[in-house]
Amino acid sequence: MRVRDLNWIQLEDYLERDDRVVLPLGSTEQHAYLSLETDNILAERVSVEAAEPLGVPVLPVLPYGLTPTFAAVYPGSPTLKLETYAALLRELLDSLYSQGFRRFLLVNGHGGNTPAGPLAREWAADHPDAQAIFHSWWTGPKVREVALAIDPEYSHANWGENFPWTRLPGVDAPTERKPMLDEAAYLVAGPEQLRDVIGDGSFGGLYRRDDEEMLRIWQTGVEEVRGLLESGWRRG
C-alpha cells in the first residue's frame, strides 16, 4: 500500500503489528525513447504490486540517484554525488528507524545505485535490531533467468525496460536491432565521447519485444520482491 493513500494515524496503527517498509530507489535519466522516469516507474510499481497483498507500506520512490555520465550529456538526467546519496539514504533510514520501522526493503531500479547495497549492510550492522535488504529487481536471479531465456541482449533502455507503463504516447522506437554496446569503450568514455559511444542512449539489442513476454518478466519480478518481503528476513 502506498503511503500516499494513508494518514499518519493509520501508519501508527500499522506499526503496532508490523515493522516492515519498502523504499523504492530510482533515477531520473535518459532511457532512449522511453520515459526519463523509467527507473522510478519500475521501482515504485514493482514495490507496490509486491507489497499490496501483504499490507506493507511503500514509500514514494527516491527519484534521483547516481548517473554522472548521463548527467553530463543527456538533458533531464540529474545526478547526486556519491557522498550526498549515501548521506541521504542513511538519514532516511535513521529517521524511519526512530519512528519504529525495523525491516527495510530497498527496491532498486537503477544500476548506478548499486553502492546503496553495501551502505544498507553497513547501516544494518550499526543497528543490530534492524534489517535492511537491498534488491535490484531487474537483476534478481528469477527475473534474469526468465529474461535471458527470452533474449540474452537484456540491457539498459532496450526491450528489457520497455513495458506498457514506460512508453511515451506517440513515440515509436526503431524496429531494427541496434548493435550492442562496446563495453570497453563505454567504461573509459568521458562526457565528450559518451554520445558517440551510445548515441540514442540504448545499450543495444531490440527496442521492444512482445508484451506477453514482458508481462512474464514483470510478474516474476513482483513475485521475487514479494518473496523477500515475506521470508527474506533473518530469523530471531
Secondary structure, 3 states (H helix, E strand, C coil): CEHHHCCHHHHHHHHCCCCEEEEEECCCCCECCECCCHHHHHHHHHHHHHHHHHCCCECCCECCCCCHHHHHHCCCCCCCCHHHHHHHHHHHHHHHHHCCCCEEEEEECCHHHCCHHHHHHHHHHCCCCCEEEEEEHHHCHHHHHHHHHHCCCCCCCCHHHCCCCCCCCCCCCCCCCECCCCHHHHHHCCHHHHHHHHCCCCCCECCCCCHHHHHHHHHHHHHHHHHHHHHCCCCC
